[in-house]
Amino acid sequence: MLKSLIFSALLATTSAAAEETQRALPPPQQDVPAVDANQTAVFAGGCFWGIQGVFQHVKGVKTVTAGYSGGSASTARYSVVEWGNTGHAEAVRITYDPRQVSYGGLLRVFFSVMDPTELNRQGPDEGPQYRSEVFAADPAQARVASAYIAQLAAAHAFARPIATRVSSFSGFYPAEDYHQDYLIKHPYDPYIVVNDQPKIEKLRALYPAVYNARAITVARR
């Protein structure tokens, strides 16, 4: 992730999302109907450490795995993806119970904790591998995600245009083991303290009804 080794530089970097989204976003006007079986969502929103950490605190989420989506299996390795030319984005695969949290509810959290107006970057991380993207598993997810982006744009929820893309899911490849549950295992890592712990606090403050104080641990593949 080409992260700076200088803590002071990290302290100087603040995501625009933290500045802009200090209040809860409106819930989606459209949603995917609930079914009696666990469902899957795949989101990319910058470094997967923080996004995984956020959804590990969402009620109704069963598993969260950090990985790569958007490219081919042959290039789904961190040492290759970090160069930004594989088509992959750092992403998370979320398995959730739609009877407890809806797809729209997950989208609401997703757009609240990262900055959807940044193009091919997120906070201190730059490159297309850090883009924000929703990988829709089916037409219903694509419809709901696209409608929510349009809803947020019409409401002027952000000061700049939303850059988050909605695309068809083509595959997810779990990241290396040392990336899994990174936030939980390394809560005092300077990068985590500056860039990702505020995401957890934002979730707790903005959406207490969906916040789970006890995080899911040990992401399962």
Secondary structure, DSSP 8 states (H G I E B T S, - for coil): ----S-HHHHHT---HHHHH--S-----SS-----SS-EEEEEEES-HHHHHHHHTTBTTEEEEEEEEESS-GGG-SHHHHTTS-SS-EEEEEEEE-TTTS-HHHHHHHHHHHS-TT-SSEETTEESGGG-EEEEESSHHHHHHHHHHHHHHHHTT-SSS----EEEE---EEE--GGGTTHHHH-TT-HHIIIIIHHHHHHHHHH-TTTB-SS---S---
